[in-house]
Amino acid sequence: MISAVKPESVWKNMKKNPLLYLMLIPGILFFLVYRYIPIGGLVIAFQDYKIHRGIMNSDWAGLRHFKYLFASNDFYTITKNTLILSGLDLLIVFPAAIVLSLMLNEVRAMAFKRTIQSVIYMPHFLSWVIVGGMVTAFLSMGGPLNQFLGMFGREPTIFMQESSYFRSIVISSSIWKEVGWSTIIYLAAMSGVNPALYEAARMDGAGRMRMMWNITIPSILPTIMILFLLRIGHLLDLSFEQIFVLYNPAVYDVADVIDTYIYRTGIMQGFYSYTAAIGMFKSVVGFVLLVGANYMSRRMTGSSLY
């Protein structure tokens, strides 16, 4: 469990290491400018906001936008799509990084291990625009996948315009791009496991699988729980870039999520107050989920964010 730091010790550390704390200034400014100051803009969710009139002079609307939000069929569609894709991410992508880390941790040929790590890290540095282009080309009518399936007599399929394939495409592309990068944290946690535990287990006749289940996984469980809690807090925050470059009107029924709906309705159509209400709802739900999951984690495992 992460314990609180006494104020006196913080000030003492600042006096001893002023340059280290100066390095925090860019990060603090980032969160201040892009995270905390914009919170004041949530007031437009309760207004009929007009750009030419500004926040101070726009008419007050009260809860009208929230009432329209909960009465809208679009709201339930985008919320369902967001929850399904986020749920698949938690059930498939999140554990995939743990499994891959455990597999890499068992590799003893260091040259081979480093090579594999470098290969699986690289997709993380590609933007979703590039990855989206690669996925579209791979799944196009004349792409490699349709050519391969054509060898078995199957007619070409426009995968990107089939609703039944979209969620699989999103999850598969997420695994390919991000899972390798996520292993860094787990491998770092595994490197901190006391080697004496493995030696004692080996002397007792435990095999590598038994040591993995009884030593490695319990040792990194706090790290897993912390990362899981952070994921829960962003349950409604899917990667906008990923969905935006992959979806199209033909798959809106399963692909349109909260963030893409906010972009189309708020920015493109100018319904700023309505989409601000959606964003506020999303933030409140994320906060409630984070607090609830943090409480459950603290009660069940002893690991928590606070």
C-alpha positions in Angstrom: 0.0 0.0 0.0 1.3 3.4 -0.9 1.8 5.4 2.3 1.6 9.2 2.6 4.8 11.2 2.8 5.1 13.7 5.8 5.3 17.4 4.7 8.4 17.9 6.7 10.3 15.2 4.9 9.2 16.7 1.5 10.6 20.1 2.4 13.9 18.6 3.7 14.3 16.6 0.5 13.6 19.8 -1.6 16.4 21.6 0.3 18.8 18.7 -0.2 18.0 18.0 -3.9 16.6 21.2 -5.4 17.7 20.3 -9.0 15.7 17.0 -8.8 12.6 18.9 -7.9 13.2 21.5 -10.6 12.9 18.6 -13.1 9.3 18.1 -11.9 8.3 21.6 -13.1 7.5 20.6 -16.7 5.3 17.7 -15.6 3.6 19.8 -13.0 2.9 22.5 -15.6 1.6 19.9 -18.0 -1.0 18.7 -15.6 -1.8 22.2 -14.4 -2.4 23.6 -17.9 -4.0 20.6 -19.6 -5.7 18.8 -16.7 -6.6 21.1 -13.8 -7.3 24.5 -15.4 -9.7 23.1 -18.0 -11.8 21.7 -15.2 -13.3 25.2 -14.9 -14.6 24.8 -18.4 -17.1 22.2 -17.3 -19.4 25.0 -16.4 -20.4 25.1 -20.1 -22.2 21.7 -19.5 -24.8 23.8 -17.6 -25.0 26.6 -20.2 -26.1 27.1 -23.8 -22.5 28.0 -24.7 -21.8 30.2 -27.7 -18.3 30.8 -28.8 -19.0 34.5 -29.7 -20.5 35.1 -26.3 -18.0 33.3 -24.2 -18.5 31.5 -20.9 -19.3 34.6 -18.9 -22.2 35.7 -21.2 -23.7 32.4 -22.4 -27.2 31.7 -21.1 -27.7 29.3 -18.2 -29.3 26.0 -19.1 -29.2 24.1 -15.8 -29.5 20.3 -16.2 -31.2 20.4 -19.6 -28.2 18.9 -21.5 -28.0 16.0 -19.0 -31.7 15.3 -19.4 -31.3 15.2 -23.2 -28.2 13.1 -22.8 -30.0 10.3 -20.8 -33.0 10.4 -23.1 -30.9 10.0 -26.2 -30.6 6.7 -28.0 -27.2 7.6 -29.2 -25.9 7.9 -25.7 -26.8 4.3 -24.8 -25.3 3.1 -28.1 -21.9 4.8 -27.6 -21.8 3.9 -23.9 -22.5 0.2 -24.7 -19.8 0.2 -27.4 -17.3 1.9 -25.1 -17.9 -0.5 -22.3 -17.7 -3.6 -24.6 -14.4 -2.4 -26.1 -13.0 -1.4 -22.7 -14.1 -4.7 -21.2 -12.3 -6.6 -24.0 -9.2 -4.5 -23.4 -9.3 -5.5 -19.7 -10.0 -9.1 -20.4 -7.6 -9.7 -23.3 -5.0 -6.9 -23.8 -4.2 -6.3 -20.1 -3.5 -10.0 -19.3 -1.7 -10.5 -22.5 1.1 -8.2 -21.3 1.4 -10.2 -18.1 1.6 -13.5 -19.9 4.2 -12.1 -22.4 6.3 -10.8 -19.5 6.2 -14.2 -17.7 7.3 -15.9 -20.9 10.1 -13.5 -21.5 11.2 -13.8 -17.9 11.7 -17.5 -18.4 14.0 -17.1 -21.4 17.6 -17.7 -20.3 19.4 -17.0 -23.6 20.0 -13.2 -23.1 20.8 -12.4 -26.7 17.6 -14.0 -27.9 15.6 -12.3 -25.1 16.9 -8.8 -25.9 16.2 -9.4 -29.6 12.6 -10.4 -28.9 12.2 -7.5 -26.5 13.4 -5.0 -29.1 11.1 -6.4 -31.8 8.0 -6.3 -29.6 8.8 -2.8 -28.3 9.1 -1.2 -31.8 5.3 -1.0 -32.7 4.8 1.3 -29.7 6.7 4.0 -31.4 4.5 4.0 -34.4 1.6 6.5 -34.4 -2.0 5.1 -34.8 -2.2 6.9 -38.1 0.6 4.6 -39.4 -0.7 1.5 -37.7 -4.2 2.3 -39.0 -2.9 2.5 -42.6 -1.0 -0.8 -42.2 -4.1 -2.5 -40.8 -6.3 -1.1 -43.6 -3.8 -2.3 -46.2 -3.5 -5.7 -44.7 -7.3 -6.2 -44.5 -8.2 -4.6 -47.9 -9.8 -6.5 -50.8 -6.4 -7.1 -52.4 -4.5 -7.3 -49.1 -2.4 -10.2 -47.8 -5.2 -11.7 -45.7 -7.7 -11.9 -48.5 -5.0 -13.3 -50.8 -4.2 -16.0 -48.3 -7.9 -16.8 -47.8 -8.4 -16.8 -51.5 -6.0 -19.8 -51.8 -8.7 -21.8 -50.0 -11.4 -20.6 -52.3 -12.9 -17.9 -50.0 -14.3 -14.8 -51.7 -12.6 -11.5 -50.7 -14.1 -9.7 -47.7 -14.1 -6.0 -46.9 -13.1 -6.6 -43.3 -13.0 -2.9 -42.3 -16.7 -2.4 -43.3 -18.0 -5.5 -41.5 -19.3 -4.8 -38.0 -18.7 -8.4 -36.9 -15.0 -8.0 -37.4 -14.4 -4.5 -36.1 -13.9 -5.3 -32.4 -11.5 -8.1 -33.2 -9.5 -5.7 -35.4 -9.3 -3.1 -32.6 -8.2 -5.7 -29.9 -5.7 -7.4 -32.2 -4.1 -4.1 -33.3 -3.9 -3.0 -29.6 -2.1 -6.2 -28.7 0.4 -5.8 -31.6 1.1 -2.2 -30.8 1.1 -1.9 -27.0 1.5 -5.2 -25.3 5.3 -5.3 -25.8 5.8 -1.9 -24.3 3.6 -2.8 -21.3 5.9 -5.7 -20.5 8.6 -3.2 -19.4 6.9 -2.5 -16.0 6.3 -6.2 -15.3 9.8 -7.3 -16.2 11.2 -4.5 -13.9 9.0 -5.8 -11.1 10.2 -9.4 -11.8 13.8 -8.3 -11.6 13.2 -7.2 -8.0 12.1 -10.7 -6.8 14.6 -12.1 -4.3 16.6 -14.8 -6.1 16.8 -16.7 -2.8 13.2 -17.6 -3.1 13.8 -19.3 -6.4 16.9 -21.1 -5.0 14.9 -22.4 -2.0 12.0 -23.6 -4.2 14.5 -25.3 -6.6 16.1 -27.2 -3.6 12.5 -28.3 -2.7 12.1 -29.8 -6.1 9.8 -27.1 -7.6 9.8 -26.8 -11.4 9.8 -23.5 -13.3 6.0 -23.6 -13.7 5.5 -24.1 -10.0 8.0 -21.3 -9.2 6.2 -19.0 -11.6 2.8 -19.6 -9.9 4.0 -19.6 -6.4 6.8 -16.9 -6.5 6.8 -14.7 -9.5 3.1 -14.0 -9.9 2.5 -13.3 -6.1 5.6 -11.1 -6.1 4.4 -8.9 -8.9 0.7 -8.9 -7.8 0.9 -5.4 -6.2 2.3 -4.0 -9.5 -0.5 -5.8 -11.4 -3.2 -4.4 -9.1 -1.9 -0.8 -9.4 -1.9 -1.0 -13.2 -5.3 -2.6 -13.1 -6.7 0.2 -11.0 -5.3 2.8 -13.4 -7.0 1.0 -16.2 -10.3 0.9 -14.3 -10.1 4.7 -13.9 -9.9 5.1 -17.6 -12.5 2.5 -18.5 -14.5 5.0 -20.6 -11.3 6.5 -22.1 -10.5 4.4 -25.2 -7.8 5.4 -27.5 -9.5 8.1 -29.6 -6.7 7.9 -32.3 -7.1 4.2 -32.7 -10.8 4.2 -33.1 -10.8 7.3 -35.3 -8.4 5.9 -37.9 -10.0 2.5 -38.0 -13.7 3.2 -38.0 -16.1 4.3 -40.8 -19.8 5.0 -41.1 -20.4 1.3 -42.1 -19.4 0.2 -38.6 -20.8 3.0 -36.4 -23.2 0.6 -34.7 -20.3 -1.2 -33.0 -17.4 1.3 -33.4 -18.8 4.7 -32.3 -17.6 5.3 -28.8 -17.9 8.2 -26.4 -14.8 10.1 -27.6 -15.5 9.8 -31.3 -19.1 10.8 -30.7 -17.9 13.9 -28.8 -15.5 14.8 -31.6 -18.2 14.5 -34.3 -21.0 16.1 -32.3 -19.1 18.7 -30.3 -16.3 19.8 -32.5 -17.6 19.2 -36.0 -21.3 20.2 -35.3 -20.7 22.8 -32.6 -22.8 21.3 -29.8 -20.2 22.2 -27.1 -22.5 22.2 -24.1 -24.0 18.9 -24.9 -20.7 17.1 -25.4 -19.3 18.8 -22.3 -22.1 17.2 -20.3 -21.1 13.8 -21.8 -17.5 14.4 -20.9 -18.5 15.3 -17.3 -20.6 12.2 -17.0 -17.6 10.1 -18.3 -15.3 11.7 -15.7 -17.7 11.1 -12.8 -18.1 7.4 -13.8 -14.4 7.0 -14.1 -13.9 8.5 -10.6 -16.5 6.3 -9.0 -15.1 3.2 -10.6 -11.5 4.1 -9.5 -12.5 4.7 -5.9 -14.6 1.5 -5.8 -11.9 -0.6 -7.3 -9.3 0.9 -5.1 -11.3 0.1 -2.0 -11.9 -3.5 -3.1 -8.2 -3.9 -4.0 -7.1 -2.6 -0.6 -9.5 -5.0 1.2 -8.7 -8.0 -0.9 -4.9 -7.7 -1.7 -3.6 -4.9 0.5 -2.4 -3.0 -2.6 -4.0 0.3 -3.5 -3.3 3.7 -5.0 -3.9 5.5 -1.7 
